Amino acid sequence: MLQQWLPAELLRLPKLTILSLCPNPFLPLENHTRRRQVFAQPVCSLAEIATRQLLADGKWTDPCHEGHAILPCGLKERLGQVSLVNICEQCKKQYASSSVQDFIWQTVKGTHDIAVRYRFCSIQCSNILHAKLMSADNS
């Protein structure tokens, strides 16, 4: 199945210089006035909140950590599934599953109206980055 958006994580690659986006294989921009679609979970699960707290400490991702034995199996599994890609685009904190997916149609490497998917830990982070992108587009 063809992916319908460009992951924003791809744009973070430091050595990315060429990206062929023509013809545009992604979601078309249906409504020219609405360049953003937000899909948000109203509340994080308790497991996600606990996972984020453990990730913030940093030591808990190491399976040999002395306190790892007392963690419930579900949290151990969640910690094991977190990768370096699971980082909020705004605050750079890690998560197991994003709370917000923000699709913004923007110009990427000279190609207009590319659907880029940004993932965030909260709606606040989504709104901050969206404001920055909008001010960059207007200047």
ZAFI-265349 format. One record per residue (C-alpha): residue number from 1; y, x, z. Coordinates in steps of 0.001 Angstrom, whole numbers, plus 524288, in hexadecimal, padded with zeros to 5 digits. Layout:
<seq = NUM; Y = Y; X = X; Z = Z>
...
END
This chain:
<seq = 1; Y = 80000; X = 80000; Z = 80000>
<seq = 2; Y = 80D6A; X = 8050F; Z = 7FC60>
<seq = 3; Y = 81676; X = 806D7; Z = 807EA>
<seq = 4; Y = 82285; X = 7FE54; Z = 80695>
<seq = 5; Y = 82C20; X = 8071A; Z = 80DA6>
<seq = 6; Y = 82F77; X = 81547; Z = 80F6E>
<seq = 7; Y = 82C93; X = 819F3; Z = 81D49>
<seq = 8; Y = 838E1; X = 81FC3; Z = 82368>
<seq = 9; Y = 83041; X = 82A60; Z = 82941>
<seq = 10; Y = 82EEE; X = 82FCC; Z = 81B74>
<seq = 11; Y = 83DA0; X = 831CC; Z = 81AB9>
<seq = 12; Y = 83CCE; X = 83A9C; Z = 826C1>
<seq = 13; Y = 834D2; X = 844D7; Z = 81F76>
<seq = 14; Y = 83D7D; X = 850EC; Z = 81F7E>
<seq = 15; Y = 838C7; X = 85665; Z = 8127A>
<seq = 16; Y = 838EE; X = 849A8; Z = 80ADD>
<seq = 17; Y = 84160; X = 84C21; Z = 7FEF5>
<seq = 18; Y = 83B47; X = 843BE; Z = 7F43F>
<seq = 19; Y = 836AF; X = 835C7; Z = 7F5EE>
<seq = 20; Y = 8338D; X = 82DAD; Z = 7E9E6>
<seq = 21; Y = 837B7; X = 81FAA; Z = 7EC73>
<seq = 22; Y = 83A08; X = 81B43; Z = 7DE99>
<seq = 23; Y = 83555; X = 8114E; Z = 7DADB>
<seq = 24; Y = 83741; X = 80BA3; Z = 7E872>
<seq = 25; Y = 82997; X = 807BE; Z = 7ED33>
<seq = 26; Y = 82E6C; X = 801F9; Z = 7F9FA>
<seq = 27; Y = 832A6; X = 7F48D; Z = 7FE98>
<seq = 28; Y = 83D91; X = 7EF6E; Z = 7F5F8>
<seq = 29; Y = 84A9D; X = 7EC09; Z = 7FC0B>
<seq = 30; Y = 84A12; X = 7DD37; Z = 7FB26>
<seq = 31; Y = 85713; X = 7D986; Z = 80104>
<seq = 32; Y = 86206; X = 7E301; Z = 7FDDE>
<seq = 33; Y = 869B3; X = 7DEFF; Z = 809FD>
<seq = 34; Y = 85EA6; X = 7E1D1; Z = 81378>
<seq = 35; Y = 85AED; X = 7F036; Z = 812FC>
<seq = 36; Y = 85387; X = 7F01E; Z = 81FE5>
<seq = 37; Y = 8479D; X = 7E924; Z = 8255F>
<seq = 38; Y = 843C6; X = 7EAF4; Z = 83388>
<seq = 39; Y = 83683; X = 7E7D3; Z = 8393E>
<seq = 40; Y = 836C3; X = 7E919; Z = 8480F>
<seq = 41; Y = 82DA7; X = 7E638; Z = 85348>
<seq = 42; Y = 83563; X = 7DF0A; Z = 85DBC>
<seq = 43; Y = 82E76; X = 7E5FE; Z = 868F8>
<seq = 44; Y = 82622; X = 7F254; Z = 869B4>
<seq = 45; Y = 818A5; X = 7F0DD; Z = 86F93>
<seq = 46; Y = 8160A; X = 7F68E; Z = 87CF9>
<seq = 47; Y = 80C96; X = 8002D; Z = 87699>
<seq = 48; Y = 81767; X = 804C8; Z = 86D5C>
<seq = 49; Y = 82123; X = 8064B; Z = 8787A>
<seq = 50; Y = 81733; X = 80E49; Z = 8803B>
<seq = 51; Y = 813E5; X = 8168A; Z = 8744A>
<seq = 52; Y = 82236; X = 81991; Z = 871B0>
<seq = 53; Y = 82435; X = 81D69; Z = 87FE6>
<seq = 54; Y = 81898; X = 826A2; Z = 87F50>
<seq = 55; Y = 81D33; X = 82C4D; Z = 87251>
<seq = 56; Y = 82AA6; X = 82EE7; Z = 87809>
<seq = 57; Y = 8243D; X = 837CD; Z = 88222>
<seq = 58; Y = 81DA0; X = 83FB0; Z = 8775A>
<seq = 59; Y = 8124D; X = 844E0; Z = 87F87>
<seq = 60; Y = 80A71; X = 83866; Z = 87E3D>
<seq = 61; Y = 8073B; X = 83A9B; Z = 86FE9>
<seq = 62; Y = 7FEA1; X = 8460F; Z = 87404>
<seq = 63; Y = 7F0D8; X = 840AB; Z = 8769C>
<seq = 64; Y = 7EE96; X = 84BAE; Z = 8806E>
<seq = 65; Y = 7FA00; X = 8473F; Z = 88901>
<seq = 66; Y = 7F50D; X = 84583; Z = 896FE>
<seq = 67; Y = 7F9E6; X = 83780; Z = 897F7>
<seq = 68; Y = 7F39F; X = 83378; Z = 88B27>
<seq = 69; Y = 7E729; X = 82F37; Z = 89224>
<seq = 70; Y = 7EE38; X = 82437; Z = 89937>
<seq = 71; Y = 7F3E5; X = 81E31; Z = 88CDB>
<seq = 72; Y = 7EDA3; X = 811B3; Z = 887DF>
<seq = 73; Y = 7E5CB; X = 81385; Z = 87B4A>
<seq = 74; Y = 7EF6B; X = 80B2B; Z = 87384>
<seq = 75; Y = 7FABF; X = 8141D; Z = 876E4>
<seq = 76; Y = 7F2B5; X = 8203D; Z = 873C8>
<seq = 77; Y = 7EFA1; X = 81A8F; Z = 86669>
<seq = 78; Y = 7FDE6; X = 8171E; Z = 863E0>
<seq = 79; Y = 80238; X = 824DF; Z = 867A9>
<seq = 80; Y = 7F7EA; X = 82A8A; Z = 85E98>
<seq = 81; Y = 7FD01; X = 82299; Z = 8530B>
<seq = 82; Y = 80B23; X = 826ED; Z = 85455>
<seq = 83; Y = 80F4C; X = 830CD; Z = 84A19>
<seq = 84; Y = 81BCF; X = 8381C; Z = 8472C>
<seq = 85; Y = 81F36; X = 82D69; Z = 83D70>
<seq = 86; Y = 8206B; X = 8236D; Z = 84876>
<seq = 87; Y = 82E66; X = 82710; Z = 84BD7>
<seq = 88; Y = 83A20; X = 81E0F; Z = 84C7D>
<seq = 89; Y = 84370; X = 820F3; Z = 8414C>
<seq = 90; Y = 84F28; X = 82045; Z = 84A5D>
<seq = 91; Y = 84BF1; X = 82560; Z = 85807>
<seq = 92; Y = 8402B; X = 82DAC; Z = 853E2>
<seq = 93; Y = 83792; X = 82893; Z = 85F06>
<seq = 94; Y = 8290F; X = 826E6; Z = 85C57>
<seq = 95; Y = 821E3; X = 819E6; Z = 85C85>
<seq = 96; Y = 81440; X = 814E1; Z = 85973>
<seq = 97; Y = 81933; X = 8093D; Z = 851A9>
<seq = 98; Y = 8271A; X = 806C5; Z = 84D52>
<seq = 99; Y = 82E89; X = 7FB17; Z = 85284>
<seq = 100; Y = 83718; X = 7F9E4; Z = 8466B>
<seq = 101; Y = 834AD; X = 7FC07; Z = 837F9>
<seq = 102; Y = 8413F; X = 7FC34; Z = 83053>
<seq = 103; Y = 840FD; X = 7FB7E; Z = 82178>
<seq = 104; Y = 84DA8; X = 80030; Z = 81B7A>
<seq = 105; Y = 85033; X = 800A8; Z = 80CE2>
<seq = 106; Y = 857B3; X = 80D2A; Z = 80A40>
<seq = 107; Y = 859C7; X = 81808; Z = 8007A>
<seq = 108; Y = 84F93; X = 822C5; Z = 801C4>
<seq = 109; Y = 8504D; X = 82F52; Z = 7F9CD>
<seq = 110; Y = 85931; X = 828A9; Z = 7EFE1>
<seq = 111; Y = 850E2; X = 81C60; Z = 7EE11>
<seq = 112; Y = 85767; X = 80FC0; Z = 7F27D>
<seq = 113; Y = 8517D; X = 80470; Z = 7FA26>
<seq = 114; Y = 84594; X = 80B25; Z = 7FFED>
<seq = 115; Y = 83F40; X = 803E6; Z = 80B3F>
<seq = 116; Y = 83E68; X = 80DB6; Z = 81674>
<seq = 117; Y = 836CB; X = 80A23; Z = 822AB>
<seq = 118; Y = 83C63; X = 80F61; Z = 82F5F>
<seq = 119; Y = 834E6; X = 80DD1; Z = 83C20>
<seq = 120; Y = 83B6F; X = 80D0F; Z = 84965>
<seq = 121; Y = 8380B; X = 80C0B; Z = 857C6>
<seq = 122; Y = 8421E; X = 80132; Z = 859F6>
<seq = 123; Y = 84BB7; X = 7F838; Z = 8532D>
<seq = 124; Y = 856E0; X = 80011; Z = 8592D>
<seq = 125; Y = 85273; X = 80C6A; Z = 85211>
<seq = 126; Y = 850F5; X = 804A2; Z = 84583>
<seq = 127; Y = 85ED7; X = 7FF6D; Z = 8466F>
<seq = 128; Y = 86498; X = 80CF0; Z = 84935>
<seq = 129; Y = 85E32; X = 81327; Z = 83D50>
<seq = 130; Y = 86177; X = 80785; Z = 834A8>
<seq = 131; Y = 86FDD; X = 808CB; Z = 8387B>
<seq = 132; Y = 86F75; X = 81754; Z = 83503>
<seq = 133; Y = 86926; X = 81481; Z = 827CF>
<seq = 134; Y = 87312; X = 809F5; Z = 824B8>
<seq = 135; Y = 87E8F; X = 812C6; Z = 8280C>
<seq = 136; Y = 878AD; X = 81D8B; Z = 81F8E>
<seq = 137; Y = 87748; X = 813F7; Z = 81423>
<seq = 138; Y = 88566; X = 80F66; Z = 81592>
<seq = 139; Y = 88B0B; X = 81D1B; Z = 8156D>
END
